[in-house]
Amino acid sequence: MISGSTIVFYLLAGLTLGCGFLSVTTRQIFRAAIYLLFSLVGIAGLYFWLQYEFIAAVQIVVYVGGIVVLIIFSIFLTQQAGEKLARQRTDRKIFSVFAVFCGFALTMLQVYQHEFPANTATGNPATVLNIGKKMLSTDEGGYALPFEVISMLLLAAMVGCIVIALRQKTELNIIPEKNSREGGETGRTREEGS
């Protein structure tokens, strides 16, 4: 008999996988960002289901609250929210499917080769003091390095959004000037002809 916990797991896994698949297959760029948002929320739900509340909160704050918001702002800054993405070439689709298959096969190989021993040792309780000590620790088991990597990831996402916005803005400014110049030149030739 299937328990309620198993049903919750399958619902969250289905939400994560389904929204992840829709995110990479849709041609609407804004919908892709929203599907990515729900996929990351599903991963946070899995962390809550595993009773890792702190990791789930970090998942929501860093990925859902940080990167996805930056992606959505970059879409609005480039004024491409309603435009469709270009269709991908067939060779790129084949390469993407092959890369996904290789990543899945490597993951399954690691899962089957790894032995998962039962953990009988009781760890430290997950208090704010213990979490803070682990976050600032540079010793073995400390999280200072992953915390810095996450901050670099957020910085890279922010810089990427700014670069996309500036590049699109300059392209949009160049095109109207070119059209107005062409219109001005044709207007002059019309006046000279009359």
MARMARPA-757293 format. One record per residue: x, y, z of N, C-alpha, C, CB in turn. Coordinates in steps of 0.05 Angstrom, whole numbers, plus 5000, padded with zeros to 4 digits. Glycine has a CB too. Example, Ala and Ser with C-alpha at 12.3 -4.5 7.8 and 13.67 -1.06 7.14 Angstrom:
2
[[5264 4886 5156] [5246 4910 5156] [5264 4934 5156] [5226 4911 5181]],
[[5257 4955 5142] [5273 4979 5143] [5258 5001 5157] [5282 4988 5114]],
// end
This chain:
194
[[5017 4976 5000] [5000 5000 5000] [5018 5025 5000] [4981 5000 5024]],
[[5010 5044 4984] [5025 5069 4982] [5018 5088 5004] [5021 5082 4954]],
[[5039 5098 5017] [5034 5117 5040] [5031 5146 5029] [5057 5115 5060]],
[[5022 5163 5046] [5019 5191 5039] [5046 5205 5033] [5005 5207 5061]],
[[5067 5196 5047] [5094 5207 5043] [5104 5200 5015] [5113 5197 5064]],
[[5098 5176 5006] [5106 5167 4979] [5092 5183 4958] [5101 5138 4975]],
[[5066 5188 4962] [5050 5204 4943] [5061 5232 4941] [5020 5205 4951]],
[[5068 5244 4964] [5080 5271 4964] [5106 5272 4949] [5084 5281 4993]],
[[5123 5251 4953] [5148 5249 4938] [5143 5248 4908] [5164 5225 4947]],
[[5125 5231 4899] [5121 5229 4870] [5108 5254 4859] [5103 5205 4865]],
[[5091 5268 4874] [5080 5293 4864] [5102 5314 4861] [5058 5303 4884]],
[[5120 5316 4881] [5141 5336 4879] [5161 5329 4857] [5156 5338 4906]],
[[5167 5303 4854] [5186 5294 4833] [5173 5299 4806] [5193 5264 4836]],
[[5147 5294 4803] [5134 5299 4778] [5133 5329 4771] [5105 5288 4779]],
[[5128 5346 4791] [5129 5374 4787] [5156 5384 4778] [5120 5389 4813]],
[[5177 5374 4791] [5204 5382 4784] [5212 5373 4756] [5224 5371 4804]],
[[5207 5348 4750] [5215 5338 4724] [5197 5349 4701] [5213 5307 4723]],
[[5171 5351 4706] [5153 5362 4686] [5159 5391 4679] [5124 5360 4695]],
[[5163 5407 4700] [5169 5436 4695] [5197 5439 4683] [5166 5452 4721]],
[[5216 5422 4691] [5242 5424 4679] [5241 5417 4649] [5261 5405 4693]],
[[5226 5397 4642] [5223 5389 4614] [5209 5412 4598] [5207 5363 4611]],
[[5188 5423 4609] [5174 5445 4596] [5192 5470 4593] [5149 5453 4611]],
[[5210 5474 4613] [5227 5497 4612] [5247 5496 4589] [5243 5499 4638]],
[[5256 5472 4582] [5275 5470 4560] [5262 5465 4533] [5295 5448 4565]],
[[5236 5460 4532] [5223 5454 4507] [5205 5477 4497] [5207 5429 4509]],
[[5197 5495 4514] [5180 5517 4505] [5196 5538 4489] [5166 5530 4529]],
[[5182 5551 4471] [5195 5572 4455] [5188 5600 4466] [5186 5570 4426]],
[[5171 5602 4486] [5165 5628 4499] [5185 5632 4522] [5136 5628 4510]],
[[5201 5653 4520] [5223 5657 4539] [5213 5662 4567] [5242 5680 4529]],
[[5191 5677 4569] [5180 5683 4596] [5169 5657 4609] [5158 5705 4594]],
[[5155 5641 4592] [5144 5616 4603] [5167 5597 4612] [5127 5602 4582]],
[[5189 5598 4597] [5212 5581 4605] [5222 5589 4633] [5235 5584 4584]],
[[5223 5615 4638] [5232 5625 4664] [5212 5617 4686] [5235 5655 4664]],
[[5186 5618 4680] [5166 5610 4700] [5168 5580 4705] [5138 5618 4691]],
[[5171 5564 4684] [5174 5535 4688] [5199 5529 4705] [5175 5520 4661]],
[[5221 5543 4700] [5245 5540 4716] [5240 5546 4745] [5268 5557 4705]],
[[5224 5567 4749] [5217 5575 4777] [5202 5552 4791] [5199 5600 4777]],
[[5182 5540 4778] [5167 5518 4791] [5184 5493 4794] [5143 5512 4774]],
[[5203 5489 4776] [5221 5466 4779] [5239 5469 4803] [5238 5462 4753]],
[[5249 5493 4807] [5266 5498 4831] [5249 5497 4857] [5280 5525 4828]],
[[5224 5506 4855] [5207 5504 4879] [5202 5474 4885] [5180 5519 4874]],
[[5199 5457 4864] [5195 5429 4869] [5220 5416 4883] [5190 5415 4843]],
[[5244 5425 4875] [5268 5415 4888] [5268 5424 4918] [5293 5425 4874]],
[[5260 5449 4923] [5259 5458 4951] [5238 5441 4966] [5251 5488 4952]],
[[5216 5434 4953] [5196 5417 4966] [5207 5390 4973] [5172 5414 4948]],
[[5224 5379 4955] [5237 5353 4962] [5256 5356 4986] [5253 5343 4937]],
[[5269 5378 4988] [5286 5382 5012] [5269 5384 5037] [5303 5408 5009]],
[[5246 5398 5035] [5228 5399 5058] [5218 5371 5065] [5204 5418 5052]],
[[5212 5355 5044] [5202 5328 5048] [5223 5311 5062] [5195 5315 5021]],
[[5249 5315 5056] [5271 5301 5069] [5277 5312 5097] [5296 5302 5052]],
[[5263 5333 5105] [5266 5347 5131] [5293 5361 5133] [5263 5327 5154]],
[[5303 5371 5110] [5326 5389 5110] [5316 5417 5105] [5347 5380 5087]],
[[5305 5429 5126] [5291 5455 5124] [5311 5477 5117] [5277 5462 5150]],
[[5335 5475 5128] [5355 5497 5122] [5363 5496 5093] [5379 5494 5140]],
[[5368 5473 5082] [5376 5471 5053] [5353 5479 5036] [5385 5442 5046]],
[[5329 5472 5043] [5305 5481 5028] [5303 5511 5028] [5280 5468 5039]],
[[5308 5524 5051] [5306 5553 5053] [5328 5566 5036] [5308 5562 5082]],
[[5352 5554 5036] [5374 5565 5019] [5366 5561 4990] [5400 5550 5026]],
[[5354 5539 4983] [5346 5534 4955] [5326 5556 4946] [5333 5506 4952]],
[[5307 5562 4963] [5287 5583 4956] [5299 5610 4955] [5264 5583 4976]],
[[5316 5617 4975] [5328 5644 4975] [5347 5648 4952] [5342 5649 5002]],
[[5365 5629 4948] [5387 5633 4928] [5376 5629 4900] [5410 5614 4933]],
[[5364 5606 4895] [5356 5600 4867] [5330 5612 4860] [5355 5570 4863]],
[[5309 5607 4875] [5283 5617 4868] [5282 5647 4871] [5261 5604 4885]],
[[5292 5657 4894] [5290 5686 4899] [5311 5702 4886] [5292 5690 4928]],
[[5334 5690 4879] [5355 5706 4867] [5358 5703 4837] [5381 5698 4880]],
[[5365 5679 4828] [5372 5675 4800] [5347 5678 4783] [5385 5648 4796]],
[[5325 5666 4790] [5301 5667 4773] [5291 5696 4771] [5279 5649 4784]],
[[5292 5711 4793] [5283 5739 4792] [5301 5755 4773] [5283 5751 4820]],
[[5328 5749 4774] [5346 5763 4756] [5340 5755 4727] [5375 5756 4763]],
[[5334 5730 4722] [5327 5722 4695] [5302 5736 4685] [5323 5691 4693]],
[[5282 5737 4702] [5257 5750 4694] [5262 5780 4689] [5235 5746 4715]],
[[5278 5793 4706] [5284 5821 4702] [5299 5826 4676] [5299 5833 4725]],
[[5318 5807 4669] [5333 5810 4644] [5314 5807 4620] [5355 5790 4643]],
[[5294 5790 4623] [5275 5787 4601] [5259 5813 4597] [5255 5764 4606]],
[[5251 5825 4619] [5236 5850 4617] [5254 5873 4607] [5223 5857 4644]],
[[5279 5873 4616] [5297 5894 4607] [5303 5893 4577] [5323 5893 4623]],
[[5304 5869 4567] [5309 5866 4538] [5284 5867 4521] [5324 5839 4533]],
[[5261 5869 4534] [5235 5872 4520] [5230 5849 4502] [5234 5898 4505]],
[[5236 5825 4511] [5231 5801 4495] [5212 5782 4509] [5257 5786 4489]],
[[5194 5793 4526] [5177 5775 4541] [5157 5761 4524] [5162 5791 4563]],
[[5147 5774 4503] [5127 5761 4486] [5138 5748 4461] [5107 5781 4478]],
[[5164 5750 4456] [5175 5739 4432] [5181 5709 4435] [5200 5754 4424]],
[[5180 5695 4413] [5186 5667 4413] [5216 5663 4407] [5169 5651 4393]],
[[5228 5643 4420] [5255 5637 4415] [5258 5623 4387] [5267 5618 4437]],
[[5281 5626 4375] [5285 5614 4349] [5285 5583 4352] [5311 5624 4336]],
[[5275 5570 4331] [5276 5541 4331] [5305 5531 4330] [5259 5529 4307]],
[[5310 5511 4346] [5337 5500 4347] [5342 5481 4324] [5343 5486 4374]],
[[5367 5480 4315] [5374 5461 4293] [5372 5433 4303] [5402 5468 4282]],
[[5369 5414 4285] [5366 5386 4292] [5391 5375 4305] [5359 5370 4267]],
[[5415 5383 4295] [5439 5373 4307] [5443 5382 4336] [5464 5382 4291]],
[[5433 5406 4343] [5434 5415 4371] [5415 5398 4388] [5428 5444 4373]],
[[5391 5392 4377] [5372 5376 4392] [5384 5348 4398] [5345 5374 4377]],
[[5396 5337 4377] [5408 5310 4381] [5430 5310 4401] [5418 5299 4354]],
[[5448 5331 4400] [5469 5333 4419] [5458 5337 4448] [5487 5357 4412]],
[[5437 5353 4451] [5425 5357 4477] [5414 5331 4489] [5403 5378 4476]],
[[5399 5316 4472] [5388 5290 4481] [5411 5271 4489] [5371 5277 4459]],
[[5432 5271 4473] [5455 5254 4479] [5469 5262 4506] [5476 5255 4456]],
[[5472 5289 4510] [5484 5299 4535] [5467 5292 4559] [5488 5329 4533]],
[[5440 5294 4556] [5422 5287 4578] [5424 5257 4584] [5393 5295 4572]],
[[5425 5241 4563] [5427 5212 4567] [5453 5205 4581] [5425 5197 4540]],
[[5475 5217 4573] [5501 5211 4585] [5501 5220 4614] [5524 5225 4570]],
[[5490 5243 4620] [5489 5252 4648] [5472 5234 4665] [5478 5280 4650]],
[[5449 5225 4654] [5431 5206 4669] [5445 5180 4674] [5405 5202 4654]],
[[5459 5169 4653] [5473 5144 4655] [5495 5146 4676] [5484 5135 4628]],
[[5510 5168 4676] [5532 5171 4696] [5521 5173 4724] [5548 5197 4689]],
[[5498 5187 4727] [5486 5189 4754] [5477 5162 4764] [5463 5208 4753]],
[[5463 5146 4746] [5453 5120 4754] [5477 5101 4760] [5436 5108 4732]],
[[5499 5103 4745] [5522 5087 4750] [5534 5093 4778] [5543 5091 4729]],
[[5535 5118 4785] [5546 5126 4812] [5527 5116 4834] [5549 5156 4813]],
[[5501 5118 4829] [5482 5109 4850] [5484 5079 4854] [5453 5116 4842]],
[[5487 5064 4833] [5488 5034 4836] [5515 5025 4847] [5483 5021 4809]],
[[5536 5040 4841] [5563 5031 4851] [5568 5040 4880] [5584 5042 4833]],
[[5554 5060 4889] [5559 5071 4916] [5544 5054 4937] [5550 5101 4918]],
[[5558 5048 4958] [5544 5034 4980] [5534 5055 5000] [5564 5014 4994]],
[[5510 5052 5008] [5497 5070 5026] [5495 5057 5054] [5469 5080 5016]],
[[5516 5061 5071] [5514 5048 5097] [5494 5062 5115] [5542 5049 5111]],
[[5483 5047 5133] [5464 5059 5152] [5479 5076 5172] [5448 5036 5167]],
[[5469 5100 5176] [5481 5119 5194] [5468 5117 5221] [5479 5148 5183]],
[[5483 5106 5240] [5472 5102 5267] [5481 5124 5286] [5481 5075 5278]],
[[5501 5140 5278] [5511 5161 5295] [5492 5184 5296] [5539 5171 5286]],
[[5488 5196 5319] [5470 5219 5322] [5487 5244 5318] [5456 5219 5349]],
[[5478 5261 5300] [5493 5286 5294] [5485 5308 5313] [5488 5294 5265]],
[[5497 5331 5308] [5489 5354 5324] [5461 5364 5316] [5510 5377 5319]],
[[5446 5374 5335] [5420 5384 5328] [5422 5408 5310] [5404 5391 5354]],
[[5403 5412 5293] [5404 5433 5272] [5394 5459 5285] [5386 5426 5247]],
[[5410 5471 5303] [5403 5496 5315] [5417 5518 5298] [5412 5498 5345]],
[[5408 5543 5303] [5420 5565 5288] [5450 5568 5295] [5405 5591 5294]],
[[5457 5563 5320] [5485 5565 5328] [5502 5545 5313] [5488 5562 5358]],
[[5493 5520 5312] [5509 5499 5299] [5510 5504 5269] [5496 5471 5304]],
[[5488 5513 5257] [5489 5519 5228] [5508 5542 5222] [5460 5526 5218]],
[[5507 5563 5239] [5525 5586 5236] [5555 5577 5238] [5519 5607 5256]],
[[5561 5560 5257] [5589 5551 5260] [5597 5535 5236] [5592 5533 5286]],
[[5580 5518 5225] [5587 5503 5201] [5590 5521 5177] [5565 5481 5196]],
[[5573 5541 5174] [5574 5559 5151] [5600 5575 5151] [5550 5578 5152]],
[[5610 5583 5174] [5634 5599 5175] [5660 5583 5179] [5632 5619 5198]],
[[5657 5556 5181] [5680 5540 5185] [5695 5534 5159] [5672 5513 5199]],
[[5722 5534 5161] [5738 5527 5138] [5750 5499 5142] [5760 5548 5132]],
[[5744 5486 5164] [5754 5459 5169] [5739 5439 5152] [5752 5453 5199]],
[[5746 5414 5156] [5732 5392 5142] [5703 5392 5151] [5746 5365 5147]],
[[5685 5391 5132] [5657 5392 5138] [5646 5420 5140] [5651 5378 5163]],
[[5662 5441 5136] [5653 5468 5137] [5641 5477 5110] [5675 5487 5145]],
[[5626 5498 5111] [5612 5507 5087] [5620 5535 5078] [5582 5507 5092]],
[[5643 5544 5086] [5652 5571 5077] [5657 5572 5047] [5677 5579 5093]],
[[5670 5551 5036] [5676 5551 5008] [5650 5548 4991] [5694 5527 5001]],
[[5632 5530 4997] [5607 5529 4981] [5591 5555 4983] [5589 5506 4990]],
[[5592 5568 5007] [5577 5593 5010] [5589 5614 4991] [5578 5603 5039]],
[[5615 5615 4989] [5628 5635 4971] [5622 5628 4942] [5659 5635 4976]],
[[5621 5602 4935] [5615 5594 4908] [5587 5603 4900] [5618 5564 4904]],
[[5568 5600 4919] [5540 5609 4914] [5539 5639 4910] [5522 5601 4937]],
[[5555 5654 4925] [5555 5683 4922] [5567 5691 4895] [5570 5697 4944]],
[[5588 5676 4885] [5599 5680 4859] [5579 5674 4837] [5625 5664 4855]],
[[5562 5653 4842] [5542 5645 4822] [5521 5668 4820] [5528 5619 4831]],
[[5513 5679 4842] [5494 5702 4841] [5506 5726 4827] [5485 5709 4869]],
[[5532 5731 4832] [5545 5753 4819] [5547 5749 4789] [5573 5757 4831]],
[[5553 5724 4781] [5555 5718 4752] [5528 5721 4739] [5566 5689 4748]],
[[5506 5712 4753] [5480 5715 4741] [5472 5745 4739] [5459 5701 4759]],
[[5480 5761 4758] [5474 5790 4757] [5489 5803 4734] [5480 5803 4784]],
[[5515 5797 4732] [5531 5809 4710] [5520 5800 4683] [5560 5801 4713]],
[[5512 5775 4681] [5501 5765 4656] [5475 5779 4648] [5495 5735 4657]],
[[5458 5784 4668] [5433 5799 4662] [5440 5828 4653] [5416 5800 4687]],
[[5459 5841 4665] [5466 5868 4658] [5477 5868 4629] [5486 5880 4677]],
[[5495 5849 4623] [5506 5848 4596] [5485 5844 4575] [5528 5826 4594]],
[[5466 5825 4580] [5445 5820 4561] [5428 5845 4558] [5427 5797 4571]],
[[5421 5859 4580] [5405 5883 4578] [5419 5905 4563] [5397 5892 4606]],
[[5445 5909 4568] [5459 5931 4554] [5463 5924 4525] [5486 5935 4567]],
[[5468 5899 4518] [5472 5892 4490] [5446 5896 4474] [5482 5863 4488]],
[[5424 5887 4486] [5398 5890 4472] [5390 5919 4470] [5376 5874 4487]],
[[5397 5935 4490] [5390 5963 4490] [5405 5978 4468] [5395 5976 4517]],
[[5431 5972 4465] [5447 5985 4444] [5438 5976 4416] [5477 5979 4447]],
[[5430 5951 4413] [5420 5942 4388] [5394 5955 4381] [5416 5911 4388]],
[[5376 5959 4401] [5351 5973 4396] [5355 6002 4389] [5333 5970 4420]],
[[5376 6015 4401] [5381 6043 4395] [5394 6047 4367] [5400 6055 4416]],
[[5409 6027 4358] [5422 6030 4332] [5402 6027 4309] [5444 6009 4329]],
[[5383 6009 4312] [5364 6003 4290] [5347 6027 4284] [5347 5979 4297]],
[[5334 6041 4303] [5318 6064 4296] [5334 6087 4284] [5304 6075 4321]],
[[5359 6091 4294] [5375 6112 4282] [5381 6106 4252] [5401 6116 4297]],
[[5386 6081 4247] [5392 6073 4219] [5367 6078 4201] [5401 6044 4218]],
[[5344 6071 4212] [5319 6075 4196] [5313 6104 4192] [5296 6061 4210]],
[[5319 6121 4213] [5313 6149 4210] [5332 6162 4190] [5315 6163 4237]],
[[5357 6152 4190] [5377 6162 4171] [5368 6155 4142] [5405 6151 4176]],
[[5359 6130 4139] [5350 6122 4112] [5326 6138 4104] [5344 6092 4111]],
[[5307 6142 4123] [5283 6158 4117] [5290 6187 4111] [5264 6157 4141]],
[[5311 6198 4125] [5319 6225 4119] [5332 6228 4092] [5339 6235 4140]],
[[5348 6207 4084] [5360 6209 4058] [5340 6206 4036] [5382 6187 4056]],
[[5321 6188 4040] [5300 6186 4019] [5283 6211 4018] [5283 6161 4023]],
[[5279 6223 4041] [5264 6248 4041] [5278 6270 4026] [5258 6257 4069]],
[[5305 6271 4030] [5320 6291 4015] [5320 6287 3985] [5349 6292 4025]],
[[5323 6261 3977] [5323 6256 3948] [5296 6262 3936] [5331 6226 3943]],
[[5275 6258 3952] [5248 6265 3941] [5246 6295 3937] [5226 6254 3959]],
[[5256 6310 3957] [5254 6339 3955] [5271 6349 3932] [5263 6353 3981]],
[[5295 6337 3928] [5313 6346 3906] [5300 6338 3879] [5341 6333 3909]],
[[5286 6316 3878] [5274 6308 3853] [5251 6326 3845] [5264 6279 3854]],
[[5236 6337 3865] [5213 6354 3858] [5223 6382 3855] [5192 6352 3880]],
// end
